[in-house]
Amino acid sequence: MTDHSKSAVAEPAAPAASAPVLDIVAIMRLLPHRYPFLLIDRVIEMVPRERIVALKNVTVNEPFFQGHFPGFPIMPGVLIVEAMAQAGGTLLLSEIADRDHKLMLFTGIERGKFRKPVVPGDQLRLEVEVLQWRSTAVKMQGKAFVGEKLACEAVITCQLVPNPAHAAKS
């Protein structure tokens, strides 16, 4: 016998975990960086020529923690800025057809501010917005968050140049 006194309204389904826009394999197809210098793990949002949001899982196994600082490991600020630049580079290189023949070089940092130490166990959320886009140069505003707290921010400039390693293979 079926009990019809209960509502037939189904419970809402739990939201599905959002799939990454780019996983690590796709990121490695775009960026030339490799371990130990590849500093982004996943892209969770990307609007071409406008914005990217990437994640970096910070683990105690990172090689820089051995010396920065023993007994009180802190991710070096310059590497947080580099992670923002790599996120921006991923956005930019996704728009370049002949990216295997090009490198995106980091050319400047303005208004860099470090607001919160980043330590093992943290997950950095790197939010980068394009301020100016030209065919060979880009200016971006980067922010790195741990949870809802701003850890670092900077304006970053990059330039697209021929890849000398690719020219040597030709």
N, C-alpha and C positions, 0 to 999 in steps of 0.2 A: 504494500500500500504506500502510495506516495503522499508526503505531507505537502499540501498546496498552500499552507498558511505562511510559509517562508517566502520572502521576496525572491523573484527569479532574476534580480539584477545582479550581474556578475561584478566581482571586485575588479577595480582597475588593475591592469597588468603593471608590474613593476617596470620602470623605464629600462630599456635595454642599454647596456653599457655602450657608449658611443665608440664606434670604431675609429681608429686614427685616420686622419686624412692621408698621412704618409707614415709608414712604419720605418724601422731602421734600414731595411734593405732599400726602400725607395729613397731615403735620405742619402744613403751612400751612392746611389746612382747620380745624384745631383752634386754633392759636395766631394771634393778631393780628400778631405780630412779622414784620418783613420786613427785607431787606438795608438797612443793614449790621448790624442788631441781632438777626436770627434766628441763634441760637448753637447750634442742634442740627441735625444733618444726617440722622440716621437713628435709629429706635428698633429695638433688636434683641431686647428682652424686655419684656413687660408683663403684670402680674398685676393686674387691676382692683382699685382701692382699697388695694393693698398695695405694689407695687414696679414700677419701670421702670428699664431700662438703655438709655441713648442714647449716640450717638457724635457727636463734634465733630471734624472734620478741621481742624487748625490750619495755615493756609498763610501764607506771607510776604505775600500780597496783602491780608491783613486791614488795614483802614484804621488801626487803633490802633497797628500796628507802626511807622508813620512817626514817631511821637513817643514811643513807649514801648519801648525807648529806642534812639535812633539808634546804630547800631554794635553793639548788644547787645539785639535784640528779645526782649521777654518779654511774654506775654499778661497783661494786668492782672488781679490777683486778683479784683477786683470783677466782672469779666466771667466768670471761672470760676464764681463763685457765681451770677451771673445765668444761666449755662448750666445749672447744676444746678436753679435755680428754673424755667427753661423746660421742662426735662425733667419736673419735678414737675407743672408746669402742664399739660403734655400729658396726663399720666396723669389728672389731676383733670378737665380739660375733656372728656375722652373719656367721662366719666360724667354730664355735664350735658346734658340734652335741649335746653334753650334757650340753648346756649352763645353763639349769635350775639347774644344780648341781654345777655350778661354779660362781665365782665372779671375775671381772676384777678390781684389785685394782690399784690405782694411786700410784706409788712408787717414782717418782722423777720429778723434773723440772730443766732444765738447760737453761742458756742463756735467761731467761725471760725478755722481754722488753715491756713496756707499752708506746705507742706512741701517742694515741689519746683518750680522754675521751669518754665513751659510755654512752649515755643519753636516757631518755624515747623518744620513737618515732624512734629510730635507729633500723635497722635490721642488725644483725651480720651475716656475711657469714664466716663460719668456714671451713677452708681448711686444711686437715690433710693428710700428706704423710708418709707412712711407711718407716723408715730408716733401721730397722732390725726386722725380724720376726722369733721368735723361738716358739716352741710348748707351752711354758708357760710364755714367756716374750716378750714384744714388745717395740721398741723405735720409736717415731714418731716426725715429725716436724709439729707443728701447727701454723697456722696464722689466725687471726681474722680481718676481714675487715668491715668497714662501708662504703658502696659505693665502691669507688676505693682506699680509704685511709686505710693503715695498722694501726689497733688499738692496736694489741698485737701480739707477737710471742714468742714461746718457744719450746724447745725440751722436750718431755714428755715421761716418761717410765711407763709401766704398767706391772703387773704380774697377771697371772691367778691362782686362788687358789680355793680349795673346798669351797662351800658355807655352812657355819655352820648352817644357818637357814634351809637349805634343809635336812641336816643330822639329825637335831632335829625332823623333821617330819617323818623320816623313822622309 
